[in-house]
Amino acid sequence: MKGTKSLIFATVLTTIAAFTGVQAQDKIASYGFKGGLNFSNLYTDNVDDNNVLTGFNAGFYAKLPITNSIAIQPEISYTTKGAELVYNNAFANGTAKFKTNYIEVPVLLVVNLTENFNIHAGPYAAYMVSGKTTNDSNFGSSQSELDTNDFNKFDAGVAGGIGVDLDALNFGVRYNYGLTKIGKQDAFLSSDAKNSVLSVYVGLRLN
């Protein structure tokens, strides 16, 4: 938990430094909206890549140039995470979903390999705001709201991906690797489960 708080603190400090430092740069900062799809899972010591849940991400970004080829990109997004289980046994068949919603703040170092193509990586910190479970089976449908007090509300990890920047639009693929356990010892969720999210997004530059 100490390491998690340190990562969150470092993320916040980097965000503040990035925004305050942009005034000293000769390059032009850009900002805009971004959003797309999430393909999330919960991984443990025994990873199962079959339980992928489709969700979404939406938010804002700012790109703050340091040089012609390097920039800092802080973001703030509403993003969904979780996992899905499709079951079919002698008693029932259906789909169970575990969904969590976060406010997430990544701070990324962006390196332009060409004029339009970049790679980016950096830490992220997130706060769980809500969640629910749903179950759709041959016996009917049900859903239940999650008590966020049963979970570690703060999530933190590392993110990395690739992007393509055009004049007004940008596209990218990114993977978020969670470093914090999302369940508490007394929660029904496996206490060693962590978030794993692959995202695709489209951004709209506003300036």
Secondary structure, 3 states (H helix, E strand, C coil): CHHHHHHHHHHHHHHHHHHHHHHHCCCCCEEEEEEEEEEEEEECCCCCCCCCEEEEEEEEEEEEECCCCEEEEEEEEEEEEEEEEEEECCCCEEEEEEEEEEEEEEEEEEEECCCCEEEEEEEEEEEEEEEEEEEEECCEEEEEECCHHHECCEEEEEEEEEEEECCCEEEEEEEEEECCCCECCCCCCCCCCEEEEEEEEEEEECC
